[in-house]
């Protein structure tokens, strides 16, 4: 007999007796969770004031009127399709599901018994799936049942409610049930024996959803379900479907080459459990039923998200992508002939839509996944000779950034540079530094106009007759500088906010070859010591200095900058991002300045050890070892430097061997011939030379110092726990025997307190 917790049923019963009030509360609670869901119902969209891109206000009104007409036409069509009205769930079914919920909340149901209960419950739902799945209270229990049942009952449930599945997916409660069912299906894919059954069920669901795809994709709840279904057909777990929607910071890092991000185009080998034929069927049905309304679907928030997911799951399949993208852009079949994909007549309208939020997001994904032949045609027919104007718009400028970032042809980048390169100052004045940053990153990535790019940028913020020392400060305070009326008298204002894009631009600049960035090197090493200190204590400024210390600048130039922080190393290390900067300084210095850094860190060691990164820094630089024996610390550092010299003499490039390093070996950019091997070799050298002092090991890098201190205490308790374990086992056996004697009494008491009766339990297990 399964016992039930004493507080579960009364609270659940109270909620069921007040169904009307609960549903109204549920509506409010759910809408607060789905922010703004009530603002977009069906396809209704209010024309945005002054929002249409490149033409006059009259043409914008015309476009808005056309969109309103399409919206009205679609709503008339949607009304003709009819809608489902949910019936009230009968009290007996409600009671049955509440008893199941109480059983599961008790956490005393065995796995086999849980499977049996879930299977029986799904049998009871036949003919009532829609009503139960869309009930605010019972839907929660149904989610739990679907996640705990076996594949046979799960597929039986989905096939039984297949005709109602689109309506379930579009309901505020039912959508969660639908997604729970899809996640459960994905979990069963690991069992090859049930895979045919799962595929058969998915085929049925895809056909029904495909036939109702326009309604589903334009619904705020249905859109989520359809995206999960697309991911499942691709072979991605629905709960991991966020893989296809990168964070804005990740997108920015990718566009500016700040870190390597794996391409989504060639991920086909990672999705072995997908259903490519089903994916093709679902996409085909979506396009078949949505093509008539494509002009409206392009600017709808939820359908745009569905189209973005569609393109990303198809990325790498060039044949499918080349078929889908022209349809999403509104091109007709007769224009999609061999060698041409984009209808020239559609291009002006597409350009006009690029300032619409939803369509601009869609176009960014189009540019991301387009094969090179289509990418070139998009540039030629839509973007060429309009880049500067498009960059001036609030949303259109992000499309330009995507175009620049995904350009893989030097020839295309040359054409983009001709349009935007001479207008960098104008782009800054318009408040579009992101376009400039993307252009600089692409120039460095494709090695196009690198020297010219650096010259134009330096000339934009510093005239020929001015000292180059102002280049870096003005880029750090980009907003402040371009907002200044008298730019020639602009000065560093202590405490002012540094600019994010200015910082990112400087980080990109310091990845160029040293011969191209001499004005920027001169500027940063000419900064006053107070300004250097203020900059490295700021997160944005510290990233710039780290980029400089990793650049191709000479060791002497790096030494000059680091020297300005002397007597302030401890202060910098205690700042939020200072630990990383201090480590870069340490690697760029000679032995005497390294000792100065470590001695200053030792002075603030207690405070530094209480911070996460500070604790790592103390271990990394062996500050404790220095405090214990400075001579021994110096000898280890000298041995490491000597080993580095031998290594670079043997494995370094010809440029490296001919360079006078003067002890600045750790970050010499001329050794970029094989940076990964160099990095690995440095790690091996560090480990071999410091075997007695494992501070260079990365183990424990992310450990909290408090946890390290508590570790000894926990280890000391292990022995005592082991000694008492045998006594505890004997005691627990004795308690079990005694508790078994009182089972009958306790079950009667639970029954009197309003718990699940024995008859109910028999029904659940029957």
Secondary structure, DSSP 4 states (H G I P E B T S, - for coil): -----TTHHHHHHHHHHTHHHHHHHHHHHHHHHSTTGGG--TT--PPPTT---SS-HHHHHHHHHHHHHHHHHHHHHHHHT----PPPPPHHHHHHHHHHHHHHHTT---HHHHHHHHHHHHHHTTT-HHHHHT-TTHHHHHHHHHHHS-HHHHHHHHHHTGGGHHHHHTSTTHHHHHHHHHHHHHHHTT-TTTHHHHHHHHHHHHHHHHHTHHHHHTSHHHHHHHHHHHHHHHT--GGGGGGGS--HHHHHHHHTTSS----STT-GGG-TT--HHHHHHHHHHHHHHHGGGHHHHTT-HHHHHHHHHHHHHHTT-HHHHHHHHHHHTT--GGG--TT--S-HHHHHHHHHHTTSHHHHHHHHHHHHH--HHHHHHHIIIIITT-HHHHHTSTTHHHHHHHHHHT---HHHHHHHHHHHGGGHHHHHHTT-HHHHHHHHHHHHHHT-SHHHHHHHHHHHHS-TTS-TTHHHHHHHTHHHHHH-S-GGG----TTPPPPHHHHHHHHHHTTS-GGG-HHHHHHHHTS-HHHHHHHHTSHHHHHHHHHHHTSS--HHHHHHHHHTTTT-HHHHHTSTTHHHHHHHHHHHS-HHHHHHHHHHHHHTHHHHHTSHHHHHHHHHTTHHHHHH-HHHHHHHHHHHHHHHHHHHHHHS-HHHHHS--TT--TT-GGGGGGHHHHHHHHHHHHHHHTTT-GGG--TTTT--HHHHHHHHHHHHHHHHHHHHHHHHHHHHHHHHHHHHHTHHHHHHHHHHTT---HHHHHHHH-
